[in-house]
Each structure stands twice: as structure tokens, then as C-alpha cells.
């Protein structure tokens, strides 16, 4: 059913029914706008449940991320080498 057909059917309703429908739609929109954002853990659970991933990878502890130090490599940066080879 198209939006125009739906609107035509709604206009056929008695005023009290239209008011109830309007209030129900407002409640529905309000509930959807008040939802909290989904967390990373919830996303992983959904992907696992749908079979998109086979397992949830272990998390890297926060303290390990803070102590990460890149390795110094002699020569020019790898990004420059990649750019040169693309030309």
C-alpha cells in the first residue's frame, strides 16, 4: 500500500480513531528516538547470532593499548614507498 493510499484510508476513519492513531504514532516515534546507542559488545553478539562471525575475538586490554610503541624502521616511510610504486 502506498503512502497516498494509506492516507486516504486514514482520512476515512472517524475523528476519534484518527486522534488515537496520531497519539500511537507519536508514542512510537518518541520511543524510537529515546533508544540508547548500541554498544560494541552488542554488535558483536548480533553478528555472532546471525552467523556473520564465527567467534568474538578477545579484547586487547586498555593498558596494552596505552603502552604500545611503534617500531623504528630505517629508510623512508612505507607510505612514501607505496605512493611511489603506484605511479
Secondary structure, DSSP 8 states (H G I E B T S, - for coil): --HHHHHHHHHTS-HHHHHHHHHHHHHHHHHHHT-----HHHHHHHHHHTTSSSS------HHHHHT------SSS-HHHHHHHHH-
